[in-house]
Amino acid sequence: MEQDLQVVSLEGDATVTSVQTLKERLTEALDTSAKVLVNLSHVSGMDLAGVQLLYATKREADSRGVDFHFTGTISDPVRETLEAGGFVQQAPADARELESVLLDFGENE
Amino acid sequence: MENFRDNFREEAYELLNSLEASLLELEEQPENEAEISAVFRSMHTVKGSAAMFGFEHISEFAHEIENNLEFLRDGRIRVTDRLVSLTLKARDHIRELLEIDEEIPDDLKAVSKEITTEFTNYVQSLLEPARTTEEAPSAPGGDVSSIGSEEVEAPSQESPSGTAASIDESTGDTQELDHYVTYRVRFKPNAEIFKFGTRPLMLLRELAEFGDCTAVPYTEKIPKLSEIEEENCYTQWDVVLTTTKSVSSVRDVFIFVEDSSEVSINVIDDLSEVEESHKRLGEILADRGVVPRESVDRAAGRQKRIGEMLVEEGVDRHEVQSALQEQQHVDRSRKKVQQEMAGSSIRVSSEKLDNLVDLVGEIVTLQARLSQTTAQLGDSNLNTISENFERLTDELRDSTMSIRMLPIGTTFSKFRRLVRDLSQELGKEVEMVAAGGETELDKTVIERLNDPLVHVIRNAIDHGIERPEVREKAGKPRTGTVTLSAEHAGAEVLIRITDDGAGLEQASILEKARSRGLIRGDEDLSEQEIYQLLFAPGFSTADSVTSVSGRGVGMDVVKKEIDNLGGSVHIESTPGSGTTFRLNIPLTLAIIDGLLVKIGGQHYVFPLSAVGECIELTEEMRGSESGGHIINNRGDVLPYVRLRDVFGIEGAIDGIEQVVVVYSQQGTVGFVVDSVIGDFQTVIKNLGKLYRDLEGISGATILGDGTVALILDLQKLASLATSVSTSYASNTNEMEVSNG
């Protein structure tokens, strides 16, 4: 069933132990919607696997022409992880801003 | 090499101390992640540097322990009391191993084996329930034999003027450099790194703790969602790090992953000499071997932004971006280093410091001679110079002494371990509270305070603090408290060791002292005198001999050490609510304010801090003497000693004799001297071996005219005086009556 918009709210940990489930959810969202919003407000922990998944989702969405954005706020664990890995040089105020500051996240490949 | 090994030992002791502190902290806050990584890091550094200095056994041992701690850092196991105890045990073992210079004997090797086995088994038992679908976690890089043989991979051989190579060698020996170096670390984790249980971001965080760190991830390898193996690692980094850590410390961060992952470390900027210039973007790219130098030059030839140009030329955009960030990082670091240059601290060996203090002592002495000579010559020009020189000398002395001052807190924190171990051993619950740790004391004084403090604390826990059930019955909290405090009091530091235990029983002290023959049965002693009996050699009040105390050694050591330091011990105690040991310790042992006196043509120095007043010994005062050396000082009984008698000086006395009134542990005592000259900056010199055990003299100093003056050991002399006075105790009583 094709939907216009779907919000995927990530909850709990986005880490190597949970990326498999998250991947399935995100894949399903991309399969079924023309616009996907990922809500990061409730992510309590994130590691490199989680970050990679966000990039992968964005790349998948771009390749299929799905409109993909972040939404919500950025929790401290997420912010900390992104900073530790150098994925952001300055802390984004919210999830929408994250898209513009996240390194190599844009479509201009 | 021996010298390096000694340096390593020094450093290792420090590391082990901080390891201990972190462990004790963890015991109280098991969730404290900062302490967990501190523990890990300390063990890790011990391992790395042990290998470097040829302590292979220590390195292997630390490696095993570290492997186990890895699980802790990764959050697979939690901190437990047992784990802390085991790690403490391992720490103590390393400390023991460090002392050994030659080949480690087999029995100690067996102990190592025992500890690692116990440790590993315990950690495995913790891991057991946590393990799920995963295979048994094999610590990557667990092969001990590989330690010490790893090399830094250096892909860009044409590094600018070969700095990378030369720095590498020169810094291989030390963990901490005296200047900042900027490294470029290229870290390409193995695709399956997550499966090893290693988290790359943890490594980056560890690097970030070393200093200013810019991590630039390469994300272009991350595939689309439909193609991703979500449990693989696709990201790699260029990390630019400015730090004072040596290349080996940086390398150590990656010690577990370097077998499987690509790690290369290069020095890109040595900030020992900071110049204004910075590398151009093109240079960085050429250095990295990304772009041939010709392309850079060609691009630079066209007046456009070089980065854009090179991207247009087909150079990888990520590389350019990473290089750009490196450029910014280096600029930033250089600016910071220039600012910080003034405020940074350096490590100096204490030997050099002692030397400096000696030299300053010489200058102080020489300056005294200059003043004296100037006064004799009466030349006003020379006088001005001399006065200015005196002012500068004073400043030089003060600042030199201040360099030697250390906060006593470092010693205090060591005792936390002691308290913990002792209370466990004795089945008591004791908490240690420290206050005034920032109080500064001369380094040598602090070192020599260690033993006395250990004895007093042991005593407080063993004899003072009651068992938990006893405490509860007495309506006190189960956990006893030992409070250590330090504060300045004039030229002295006052250290208090207070326990809230049972307090001292005067009756039982007296009884014990009588049974040991320390006092006669009929003596009437003041409270303080009774407590001082505790310090008599061979005295012990504990009826049972424990491994901790009660063997009659210890408290007399306390007294002796404190006396040697020129300090004093007092005890205050309230039965039922606790005991306080009060130690008065002079700030320094090197230079003191003294009172110069003359006896029979010779000069002597009283430490001024102990002197209360000077009075004339008039015939009238003498007249009240009835055989004993007692005078009436404004209504108070003052026992006195004629130093002429003590030192066997004869000859005529010129003028009226003076009494220097001194406060000692034995109470107020007067010393009769020929004349008092005045205050004197006394640079203390030790007496030679021959005179070391001379009673009543603690040292010597050199006067302005080059002659030697002896420094009086007032505690010794005072006890002489009081022993004289107690034998005349009956006289004293009579006199008091007649005065009343």
HADDOCK unambig.tbl for C-alpha pairs under 7 A between the chains (distance, minus, plus):
assign (segid A and resid 16 and name CA) (segid B and resid 231 and name CA) 6.15 0.50 0.50
assign (segid A and resid 19 and name CA) (segid B and resid 230 and name CA) 6.35 0.50 0.50
assign (segid A and resid 20 and name CA) (segid B and resid 230 and name CA) 6.53 0.50 0.50
assign (segid A and resid 48 and name CA) (segid B and resid 201 and name CA) 6.67 0.50 0.50
assign (segid A and resid 49 and name CA) (segid B and resid 230 and name CA) 6.66 0.50 0.50
assign (segid A and resid 49 and name CA) (segid B and resid 231 and name CA) 6.58 0.50 0.50
assign (segid A and resid 52 and name CA) (segid B and resid 222 and name CA) 6.48 0.50 0.50
assign (segid A and resid 53 and name CA) (segid B and resid 230 and name CA) 6.86 0.50 0.50
assign (segid A and resid 55 and name CA) (segid B and resid 222 and name CA) 6.86 0.50 0.50
assign (segid A and resid 56 and name CA) (segid B and resid 222 and name CA) 6.13 0.50 0.50
assign (segid A and resid 56 and name CA) (segid B and resid 223 and name CA) 5.59 0.50 0.50
assign (segid A and resid 56 and name CA) (segid B and resid 224 and name CA) 4.44 0.50 0.50
assign (segid A and resid 56 and name CA) (segid B and resid 225 and name CA) 4.53 0.50 0.50
assign (segid A and resid 56 and name CA) (segid B and resid 228 and name CA) 6.98 0.50 0.50
assign (segid A and resid 57 and name CA) (segid B and resid 224 and name CA) 6.35 0.50 0.50
assign (segid A and resid 57 and name CA) (segid B and resid 225 and name CA) 5.02 0.50 0.50
assign (segid A and resid 59 and name CA) (segid B and resid 224 and name CA) 5.07 0.50 0.50
assign (segid A and resid 60 and name CA) (segid B and resid 224 and name CA) 4.54 0.50 0.50
assign (segid A and resid 60 and name CA) (segid B and resid 225 and name CA) 5.30 0.50 0.50
assign (segid A and resid 60 and name CA) (segid B and resid 226 and name CA) 6.84 0.50 0.50
assign (segid A and resid 84 and name CA) (segid B and resid 201 and name CA) 6.40 0.50 0.50
assign (segid A and resid 84 and name CA) (segid B and resid 204 and name CA) 6.48 0.50 0.50
assign (segid A and resid 84 and name CA) (segid B and resid 205 and name CA) 5.94 0.50 0.50
assign (segid A and resid 85 and name CA) (segid B and resid 201 and name CA) 5.93 0.50 0.50
assign (segid A and resid 85 and name CA) (segid B and resid 204 and name CA) 6.80 0.50 0.50
assign (segid A and resid 85 and name CA) (segid B and resid 215 and name CA) 6.24 0.50 0.50
assign (segid A and resid 85 and name CA) (segid B and resid 217 and name CA) 6.67 0.50 0.50
assign (segid A and resid 86 and name CA) (segid B and resid 214 and name CA) 6.89 0.50 0.50
assign (segid A and resid 86 and name CA) (segid B and resid 215 and name CA) 4.69 0.50 0.50
assign (segid A and resid 86 and name CA) (segid B and resid 216 and name CA) 5.28 0.50 0.50
assign (segid A and resid 86 and name CA) (segid B and resid 217 and name CA) 6.06 0.50 0.50
assign (segid A and resid 87 and name CA) (segid B and resid 217 and name CA) 6.37 0.50 0.50
